[in-house]
Amino acid sequence: MAEKSTPAAAASIIDATLRVVTDRGLDRVTVREVAAEASVAIGTVQHWFRTKDDLIVAAFTAVVTGIRERVDAVELGDDVRGDLIGALTQLLPLDDRRRDEARVQLAFAARAAVSPTLANLQREVLGEVRASLTQAFVRAGVTDRRRCTDAAAAVLALVDGLAMHAVSSGERPRDVDQLRMVTLVVDGLLAG
């Protein structure tokens, strides 16, 4: 058991929260449930996270951080189209880790619809992602700034929609099909 006041304890609690969300759903995230999952006392969870929303925000932030790290690790070269597609594939549920992340993101988005605090965080994260994608379209040579912004919003909506369908329908699209759809849309936006 990690010490109550160490960062390792907080990380363990966040990991436990993610497991609860992905295995049992957001409704099951409670201080008691997370404490049991993390094998720590309820007081340890409360030491780091006072409310259920604090736990949810920490879990969502951990997921976003992991995704950003993977996207940032995509090596940028002369093939801007390939770089853009490579970055977008990091947002698709192509493996167990990314499917779990998509489950957390979907649960967070649903809760953000009724929580102003979580909605603000969701808006901030989406804005940052759209800004990065807009810059990728600028780098790809799309000269109309509005078109770059619209293209960024379109591809983000596509990967979010693919992820949502993959984790909520019980039918997992084949990876090759998801990649083909992303490539089709990116190519269309770059050509137009």
GIGIZI-V963708 format. One line per field, one symbol per residue. phi: phi as a letter, one per 30 degrees, with the letter a starting at -180 (. if undefined). psi: psi as a letter, one per 40 degrees, with the letter a starting at -180 (. if undefined). A space follows every 50 residues. Layout:
phi->???
psi->???
This chain:
phi->.ddeccedddddddeddddddddbjddddbedddedddhbdedddddcbd bedddddddddddddddedddddddcbdddedddddddddccdcbedddd dddddddddddddbbedddddedddddddddddeddddddjdddeddddd ddddddddddddddddccciccddeddddddddedddddddd
psi->hiideidddddddddddddddddeiddehidddddddefiidddddddhd idddddddddddddddddddddehhhaegddddddddddeeigeiddddd dddddddddddddehddddddddddddddddddddddddeehdhdddddd ddddddddddddddddeeeehhiiddddddddddddddddd.
